Amino acid sequence: MTQNIYPALRYADARAAIDFLKRTFGFEEIAVMTDDDGRVAHAELDLDGGVVMLGSRIGDSDSEERFPSGPTTIYVALDDPDGHHARARSAGAQIVMELTDQPYGSREYAARDPEGNVWCFGTYRPKPRDLLRS
């Protein structure tokens, strides 16, 4: 099964966001494309086979109306939330939920990025409908 849903975020400072996500959470840069003004038009980052896309806020009212930007919450499944939490903390991430064992079996934590998005990391892995039937 391959990923078919790709979170897409817009940042006021996309370059700083890319640096933060790489340094703090361990994302790897797949691609970064810039526009004529040097802003990040589109970037793709990978974490253990999961891809998130991001770019710069354009700032014109038409674009903001069609693709509003602002803080959101992203959940990322991973195998070692304890190690990941330690990395994020040592990189200075603002932890908004400490490591927690959830009643549904996940161990997870959450951290806020510099532009207000909350990144949740845990062991819970939702199953697509096709896998639930087998």
C-alpha angles and dihedrals in degrees: 000000000000128000113269103170116069121187111224120200134184122212133190086223106027094172091056090046091053091050091048094048092048097045098038106033102022100247117162124220114244099170139351121188123185132202126230090277092054095251119138104262095177135357134176123204128187131209114181093326097318117112130207123187125211143168145169122289106253095210101214116122094235092056093044090051093052096038108022114196130206141112118326138165124249125190119208122189116217140159102235112041091162094058092041091050090051090051093049093047093048089050089056100255117167101244109210096177121028121221106299134182104223123212089241091062103262126127109209150151136193135220134184122231121221092268096050103263114139117224115199119196124190149134097257111111115189113218122230114239092254092059092047090059095054 
